[in-house]
C-alpha cells in the first residue's frame, strides 16, 4: 500500500501467486475428489491457472474428470448429476432438472455442458457470493451485497476477483485491523477454507 498498490491489486497478487494457486488447487481436489493432489498434479494445475485458465474452468475440469465421474458420480449419468448438484448447489436435483439434464449428459460433450450450466446459474453465483462474504467479512451476506456481487459475477468476474473486491473493502480492512479481532482470517489462510471462492 505504501508503494502505491491498491488493496485489490495486493489481494489479486496473493490470490494468483504460486502459493495462492496451490491453496486453491488443494482445496478443489479435497472438495470434489476427497483427496490431496500429488505434487505433480499441483505443479500442473498451478501452471494451468498461471496460463490464464479461470478458477471456474479449473473447477469444471476437475468435475468433468473420469475420477469424479467414477467416484462421487458412481460411474453413472444419474449419479454424476446428483453429485454435481450436491457439490455445487448443496442439494439434490429436482425431478424436472433431472429430466432436463440427463438426456443432455448422454450426448457428446454433454457432461461439460451440464457442468458449465450449473456453474453459470444464478443459484451457484448466489452461493459463491454468500460464502465469499461470510468467509472474508465474518458475517452473513446481506441482500445489497449479494446483489452487487451477483452483478459482478454475471459481468464475468472470477472467484478470485470477487474475493479481491471484498478484501479491498473498508469493512474487511476494519475487521482485520481491529485490535484482538481475528474473526476474518488472513487472505491466503482463509481461502484454503473455501477453495478460494467455493
ROVOGU-407593 format. One line per 4 residues: number of its first residue (from 1); their letters; for each residue x, y, z of C-alpha. Coordinates in pm, 1 decimal. Example, Ala and Ser with C-alpha at 12.3 -4.5 7.8 and 13.67 -1.06 7.14 Angstrom:
REM residues 2
1 = as = 1230.0/-450.0/780.0; 1367.0/-106.0/714.0
This chain:
REM residues 198
1 = xxxx = 0.0/0.0/0.0; 280.9/238.2/83.2; 425.3/180.4/-262.2; 100.7/288.2/-425.8
5 = xxxx = -58.6/-50.4/-491.9; -429.4/-67.8/-417.3; -585.7/-320.2/-179.2; -746.7/-515.2/-460.0
9 = xxxx = -417.9/-528.6/-651.0; -243.3/-673.4/-346.8; -527.0/-922.1/-294.0; -510.4/-1038.5/-655.0
13 = xxxx = -132.0/-1067.7/-631.5; -168.0/-1303.9/-333.8; -459.0/-1499.7/-479.0; -279.5/-1554.9/-808.2
17 = xxxx = 63.3/-1621.5/-660.4; 208.6/-1970.8/-670.1; 108.9/-2015.5/-306.5; -241.0/-1883.1/-366.4
21 = xxxx = -292.6/-2110.9/-664.3; -161.1/-2402.7/-461.0; -410.0/-2337.8/-182.0; -692.1/-2325.4/-434.4
25 = xxxx = -584.6/-2644.3/-610.3; -555.0/-2839.8/-286.4; -897.8/-2727.1/-174.4; -1067.5/-2814.7/-502.6
29 = xxxx = -916.6/-3163.1/-503.0; -1026.9/-3220.3/-145.1; -1372.2/-3077.0/-204.4; -1456.1/-3269.5/-520.3
33 = xxxx = -1230.3/-3576.1/-517.3; -1186.4/-3627.3/-145.2; -808.4/-3640.5/-161.3; -498.3/-3427.7/-176.6
37 = xxxx = -340.0/-3376.2/-518.4; 2.2/-3518.6/-589.4; 294.5/-3279.3/-621.3; 281.2/-3333.0/-997.4
41 = xxxx = -87.1/-3250.9/-1010.3; -32.6/-2935.6/-806.3; 251.7/-2825.9/-1032.5; 49.0/-2889.1/-1347.4
45 = xxxx = -255.9/-2713.8/-1206.7; -57.9/-2408.8/-1097.8; 84.1/-2383.8/-1448.3; -264.6/-2412.6/-1592.6
49 = xxxx = -401.6/-2136.0/-1370.2; -96.9/-1917.3/-1432.8; -157.1/-1950.4/-1807.3; -493.1/-1777.1/-1765.7
53 = xxxx = -739.7/-2057.9/-1702.9; -1007.7/-1923.5/-1468.6; -1082.3/-2082.0/-1130.8; -1429.6/-2167.1/-1262.5
57 = xxxx = -1285.8/-2355.1/-1560.2; -1041.0/-2534.9/-1335.7; -1330.1/-2646.1/-1117.0; -1512.2/-2759.8/-1430.6
61 = xxxx = -1211.2/-2965.5/-1539.1; -1197.0/-3149.7/-1207.2; -1573.2/-3204.1/-1205.1; -1552.7/-3332.3/-1561.3
65 = xxxx = -1271.6/-3576.1/-1487.7; -1306.9/-3951.7/-1509.6; -1209.5/-3971.9/-1142.4; -1505.6/-3756.8/-1038.6
69 = xxxx = -1745.8/-3948.5/-1264.1; -1634.6/-4286.9/-1132.6; -1604.0/-4175.0/-769.3; -1867.0/-3925.9/-649.5
73 = xxxx = -2064.3/-3983.7/-971.5; -2084.3/-4359.9/-909.6; -1996.9/-4422.2/-1275.9; -2349.3/-4341.6/-1398.4
77 = xxxx = -2500.9/-4028.8/-1551.7; -2770.7/-4016.0/-1283.7; -2512.0/-4045.9/-1008.4; -2291.9/-3787.0/-1177.2
81 = xxxx = -2577.9/-3537.1/-1191.6; -2664.8/-3596.6/-826.7; -2300.6/-3547.0/-730.6; -2277.8/-3221.0/-927.2
85 = xxxx = -2582.5/-3077.5/-755.2; -2453.4/-3172.3/-412.3; -2102.4/-3042.4/-486.8; -2210.8/-2710.0/-635.2
89 = xxxx = -2559.9/-2632.2/-505.1; -2567.5/-2829.1/-179.5; -2890.7/-3000.9/-274.2; -3032.3/-3278.1/-487.3
93 = xxxx = -3155.4/-3215.2/-840.9; -3531.3/-3183.3/-872.8; -3722.1/-3429.6/-1092.1; -3764.5/-3153.5/-1350.4
97 = xxxx = -3392.7/-3074.7/-1352.0; -3302.9/-3442.2/-1380.1; -3542.3/-3485.8/-1669.7; -3383.9/-3187.3/-1843.1
101 = xxxx = -3017.8/-3270.7/-1787.1; -2999.7/-3649.8/-1807.4; -3065.2/-3663.4/-2185.1; -2800.9/-3395.1/-2234.0
105 = xxxx = -2546.1/-3598.5/-2036.5; -2591.4/-3883.7/-2281.8; -2495.0/-3661.8/-2575.4; -2142.7/-3586.0/-2693.1
109 = xxxx = -1996.8/-3306.3/-2482.5; -2296.6/-3324.6/-2252.9; -2101.3/-3352.0/-1930.4; -1912.6/-3028.6/-1991.7
113 = xxxx = -2232.6/-2852.6/-2094.5; -2414.5/-2953.5/-1775.9; -2121.5/-2855.5/-1555.6; -2099.7/-2512.8/-1719.8
117 = xxxx = -2475.5/-2466.2/-1694.1; -2469.4/-2523.7/-1318.8; -2154.9/-2316.2/-1262.6; -2315.4/-2036.3/-1463.4
121 = xxxx = -2650.2/-2050.0/-1286.2; -2783.3/-1769.0/-1068.8; -2817.3/-2018.7/-784.6; -2448.8/-2110.1/-791.0
125 = xxxx = -2345.3/-1744.1/-821.0; -2552.5/-1660.6/-513.2; -2396.2/-1945.8/-316.5; -2048.8/-1834.9/-421.6
129 = xxxx = -2120.2/-1471.8/-330.8; -2275.7/-1561.0/4.1; -1992.7/-1792.1/101.2; -1731.7/-1535.3/-0.5
133 = xxxx = -1889.2/-1266.3/217.5; -1916.0/-1495.8/518.1; -1558.1/-1610.3/479.1; -1395.1/-1275.6/411.9
137 = xxxx = -1611.4/-1043.5/624.5; -1709.7/-1287.2/901.4; -2080.7/-1216.5/868.5; -2386.2/-1328.1/679.2
141 = xxxx = -2430.5/-1170.2/337.8; -2696.4/-900.5/316.6; -2920.3/-859.0/14.4; -2746.5/-548.3/-117.1
145 = xxxx = -2403.1/-711.3/-106.5; -2533.1/-1029.2/-268.3; -2694.0/-831.2/-547.6; -2374.1/-634.8/-605.9
149 = xxxx = -2152.6/-943.4/-616.9; -2402.8/-1126.7/-836.8; -2391.0/-835.5/-1079.3; -2011.9/-861.3/-1092.9
153 = xxxx = -2021.9/-1238.8/-1142.3; -2280.7/-1200.9/-1417.1; -2049.2/-949.7/-1584.9; -1767.1/-1204.3/-1590.4
157 = xxxx = -1579.4/-1150.2/-1264.4; -1397.7/-1463.2/-1146.0; -1391.8/-1608.2/-795.1; -1053.5/-1450.4/-733.5
161 = xxxx = -1178.5/-1110.9/-845.0; -1480.0/-1134.0/-613.9; -1253.2/-1211.8/-320.7; -1027.0/-921.8/-411.1
165 = xxxx = -1328.1/-686.4/-416.2; -1419.5/-793.8/-63.7; -1061.6/-768.6/60.3; -1036.0/-418.0/-86.2
169 = xxxx = -1343.7/-303.2/107.1; -1323.2/-77.3/410.6; -1521.7/-337.5/602.5; -1254.4/-605.7/553.7
173 = xxxx = -980.7/-355.3/638.6; -1159.4/-254.3/959.2; -1220.1/-614.7/1062.8; -859.8/-711.6/1001.6
177 = xxxx = -715.4/-409.5/1181.9; -945.0/-416.6/1487.2; -732.4/-498.0/1795.0; -796.6/-851.6/1915.4
181 = xxxx = -1047.0/-928.3/1637.5; -947.7/-1240.9/1446.1; -1291.5/-1317.7/1304.6; -1168.4/-1266.1/948.0
185 = xxxx = -865.1/-1480.3/875.2; -569.4/-1366.5/662.9; -629.5/-1392.7/291.0; -424.2/-1698.1/193.1
189 = xxxx = -521.9/-1893.1/504.0; -885.8/-1800.7/462.4; -908.7/-1910.5/102.6; -793.7/-2258.7/196.1
193 = xxxx = -1119.9/-2299.8/382.4; -1339.3/-2244.6/83.1; -1136.7/-2326.3/-218.8; -1085.9/-1961.1/-299.1
197 = xx = -1429.5/-1897.6/-369.9; -1622.2/-2238.7/-306.7
